[in-house]
């Protein structure tokens, strides 16, 4: 199915004119998705690329998520004009390796983008993600212009009723969310659900209107097919941008799951806080967007 056909069938032909009414959740776009052996995989002790190799292997390989000819969008955190060792953005080694796995699984196209907070060209370059993604075979797309975003209805949202969402999220067959785990001044913690703020145009509305509820509302709009939390370097303070290398501690850990709420609950524990102390995790779990009861999940823990 080509891009325009996908958009028309899944979201309605009005998207091509700039407006779309979308359902609260998009189903996986192919039938026969195999049951996964684990609800969540946590890996520690390796480099970002090596940890992902092991984690995705434990889940059955990337072919469990990507099929031949599909379009994949990878959404890392590229929000900040800082270098990788500062821990403000997703590690470029991880982004590169995910791109390669997707292409090896038969993806027709792989896109990488973010709606950055700092200047997008400098953030893309100095994060190391632009070069890493391109070298791996991805198309690195911009997110700095409102024309890339289209209006959607967030069905079931309590505060966030509509949003302007980047067209790559709307058009993709497979969506992979790749946040970095770090401190955030507004929410204490940023991980999978909060990373999705980089998919929308008007983030200011969220900050002005119950940020935690908006984060949870949007998490139910389109669930990522895979969430990969980069906790290789963790910014423990002064987030989301950080001030210096003193803000960063090496965790050398990665969380991989299809459940973004479980991902964030596990990330909270890594960060040293109770998931129940992060309001958007509690709200999303209560709305059954995902599960935060890690003790009841089938978790594979791997040390390298």
Secondary structure, DSSP 8 states (H G I E B T S, - for coil): --HHHHHHHHH-GGGGGTB----SS---SSS-----S-SEEEEESS-HHHHHHHHHHHTT-GGGT--TT-EEEEEE---SS--GGG-SS--HHHHHHHHHHHHHTT-SEEEE----SS-HHHHHHHTSHHHHHHHHT-EE----SGGGEEEEE-TT-SS--EEEEEHHHHH-SEEEEE-EEEEETTTEEESHHHHGGGGBS-HHHHHHS-HHHHHHHHHTTS--SEEEEEEEEEE-SSTTT-SSGGGEEEEEEEEEES-HHHHHHHHHHHHTS-GGGSHHHHHHHHTTSS---GGGS-EEEEE-
